[in-house]
């Protein structure tokens, strides 16, 4: 999910990710805080 270019910018910690979800055929953007661990990088 994290490509090489994103690895350069994202540091371990908390950052915001936008997730597109469909509810009743309507797309909404929900901002969730995701904790990035060093193992993910």
DSSP file (Angstrom, degrees, kcal/mol; ACC not computed):
  #  RESIDUE AA STRUCTURE BP1 BP2  ACC     N-H-->O    O-->H-N    N-H-->O    O-->H-N    TCO  KAPPA ALPHA  PHI   PSI    X-CA   Y-CA   Z-CA
    1    1 A X              0   0    0      0, 0.0     2,-0.7     0, 0.0     0, 0.0   0.000 360.0 360.0 360.0 -30.2    0.0    0.0    0.0
    2    2 A X        -     0   0    0     38,-0.2     2,-0.1     4,-0.0     0, 0.0  -0.877 360.0-157.6-103.4 116.6    2.9    2.3    0.7
    3    3 A X     >  -     0   0    0     -2,-0.7     4,-1.8     1,-0.1     3,-0.1  -0.253  33.7 -95.4 -86.7 178.4    5.1    2.9   -2.4
    4    4 A X  H  > S+     0   0    0      1,-0.2     4,-1.0     2,-0.2    -1,-0.1   0.865 123.1  51.5 -63.7 -36.8    8.7    4.1   -2.5
    5    5 A X  H  > S+     0   0    0      1,-0.2     4,-0.8     2,-0.2     3,-0.3   0.881 109.5  49.7 -68.9 -36.2    7.8    7.8   -2.9
    6    6 A X  H >> S+     0   0    0      1,-0.2     4,-2.9     2,-0.2     3,-0.5   0.838 102.3  62.4 -70.5 -31.0    5.4    7.7    0.0
    7    7 A X  H 3< S+     0   0    0     -4,-1.8    -1,-0.2     1,-0.2    -2,-0.2   0.841  99.5  55.5 -62.3 -31.3    8.1    6.1    2.2
    8    8 A X  H 3< S+     0   0    0     -4,-1.0    -1,-0.2    -3,-0.3    -2,-0.2   0.826 117.5  33.1 -70.2 -30.2   10.2    9.2    1.7
    9    9 A X  H << S+     0   0    0     -4,-0.8     2,-0.4    -3,-0.5    -2,-0.2   0.801 102.4  78.8 -97.9 -32.8    7.5   11.5    3.0
   10   10 A X     <  -     0   0    0     -4,-2.9     2,-0.3     5,-0.0     5,-0.0  -0.655  60.3-167.0 -87.0 128.8    5.7    9.5    5.6
   11   11 A X        -     0   0    0     -2,-0.4    25,-0.2     1,-0.1    -3,-0.0  -0.787  36.1 -86.4-107.7 154.4    7.4    9.2    9.0
   12   12 A X  S    S+     0   0    0     -2,-0.3     2,-0.3    23,-0.1    25,-0.2  -0.332  92.9  59.0 -58.3 139.7    6.4    6.8   11.8
   13   13 A X  E    S-A   36   0A   0     23,-1.6    23,-3.8     2,-0.0     2,-0.5  -0.998  96.3 -27.3 141.8-145.2    3.7    8.2   13.9
   14   14 A X  E     +A   35   0A   0     -2,-0.3     2,-0.3    21,-0.2    21,-0.2  -0.925  57.6 160.6-114.5 130.9    0.2    9.4   13.3
   15   15 A X  E     -A   34   0A   0     19,-1.9    19,-2.6    -2,-0.5     2,-0.4  -0.943  38.1-103.9-141.5 165.8   -1.0   10.8   10.0
   16   16 A X  E     -A   33   0A   0     -2,-0.3     2,-0.4    17,-0.2    17,-0.2  -0.732  30.5-171.5 -95.6 137.8   -4.4   11.4    8.3
   17   17 A X  E     -A   32   0A   0     15,-2.4    15,-2.2    -2,-0.4     2,-0.6  -0.983  17.2-137.0-127.4 140.0   -5.6    9.1    5.6
   18   18 A X  E     -A   31   0A   0     -2,-0.4     2,-0.5    13,-0.2    13,-0.2  -0.844  18.5-167.0 -99.9 124.8   -8.7    9.7    3.4
   19   19 A X  E     -A   30   0A   0     11,-2.2    11,-2.1    -2,-0.6     2,-0.6  -0.941  12.5-143.8-114.3 126.3  -10.9    6.7    2.8
   20   20 A X  E     +A   29   0A   0     -2,-0.5     2,-0.3     9,-0.2     9,-0.2  -0.787  25.9 178.9 -91.4 121.5  -13.6    6.8    0.2
   21   21 A X  E     -A   28   0A   0      7,-2.1     7,-2.1    -2,-0.6     2,-0.6  -0.869  23.2-134.8-122.1 154.7  -16.6    4.8    1.2
   22   22 A X  E     +A   27   0A   0     -2,-0.3     2,-0.4     5,-0.2     5,-0.2  -0.940  25.5 170.2-113.0 122.6  -19.9    4.2   -0.5
   23   23 A X  E >  S-A   26   0A   0      3,-2.6     3,-1.0    -2,-0.6    -2,-0.0  -0.964  75.9 -14.6-133.4 117.1  -23.1    4.5    1.5
   24   24 A X  T 3  S-     0   0    0     -2,-0.4    -1,-0.1     1,-0.2     3,-0.1   0.904 127.4 -57.0  57.3  42.7  -26.5    4.5   -0.3
   25   25 A X  T 3  S+     0   0    0      1,-0.2     2,-0.5    -3,-0.0    -1,-0.2   0.707 115.3 119.1  62.5  22.0  -24.7    5.0   -3.6
   26   26 A X  E <   -A   23   0A   0     -3,-1.0    -3,-2.6     2,-0.0     2,-0.4  -0.976  58.6-138.8-120.3 131.4  -23.1    8.2   -2.3
   27   27 A X  E     +A   22   0A   0     -2,-0.5     2,-0.4    -5,-0.2    -5,-0.2  -0.723  24.6 179.2 -90.6 132.0  -19.4    8.6   -1.9
   28   28 A X  E     -A   21   0A   0     -7,-2.1    -7,-2.1    -2,-0.4     2,-0.6  -0.955  24.8-132.2-130.1 150.8  -18.1   10.2    1.2
   29   29 A X  E     -A   20   0A   0     -2,-0.4     2,-0.5    -9,-0.2    -9,-0.2  -0.908  22.2-169.8-104.9 121.4  -14.6   11.0    2.3
   30   30 A X  E     -A   19   0A   0    -11,-2.1   -11,-2.2    -2,-0.6     2,-0.6  -0.935  13.1-144.2-112.8 128.8  -13.9   10.0    5.9
   31   31 A X  E     +A   18   0A   0     -2,-0.5     2,-0.4   -13,-0.2   -13,-0.2  -0.812  23.7 177.6 -94.7 121.3  -10.7   11.2    7.6
   32   32 A X  E     -A   17   0A   0    -15,-2.2   -15,-2.4    -2,-0.6     2,-0.5  -0.929  29.1-124.0-122.4 149.0   -9.2    8.6    9.9
   33   33 A X  E     -A   16   0A   0     -2,-0.4     2,-0.4   -17,-0.2   -17,-0.2  -0.799  29.5-166.7 -91.9 127.7   -6.0    8.8   11.9
   34   34 A X  E     -A   15   0A   0    -19,-2.6   -19,-1.9    -2,-0.5     2,-0.6  -0.943  16.5-135.4-119.6 133.9   -3.7    5.9   11.2
   35   35 A X  E     -A   14   0A   0     -2,-0.4     2,-0.6   -21,-0.2   -21,-0.2  -0.779  18.2-151.7 -90.1 122.0   -0.7    5.0   13.3
   36   36 A X  E     -A   13   0A   0    -23,-3.8   -23,-1.6    -2,-0.6     2,-0.3  -0.824  10.6-159.9 -96.4 122.3    2.3    4.2   11.1
   37   37 A X    >>  -     0   0    0     -2,-0.6     3,-1.4   -25,-0.2     4,-1.0  -0.686  29.0-116.1-100.0 156.4    4.7    1.7   12.6
   38   38 A X  T 34 S+     0   0    0      1,-0.3     3,-0.4    -2,-0.3    -1,-0.1   0.809 114.6  62.6 -60.2 -29.5    8.3    1.3   11.5
   39   39 A X  T 34 S+     0   0    0      1,-0.2    -1,-0.3     2,-0.2    -3,-0.0   0.792  99.6  54.8 -67.5 -25.9    7.5   -2.2   10.4
   40   40 A X  T <4        0   0    0     -3,-1.4    -1,-0.2     1,-0.2    -2,-0.2   0.783 360.0 360.0 -76.1 -27.0    5.1   -0.8    7.8
   41   41 A X     <        0   0    0     -4,-1.0    -1,-0.2    -3,-0.4    -2,-0.2   0.466 360.0 360.0 -84.2 360.0    7.8    1.4    6.4
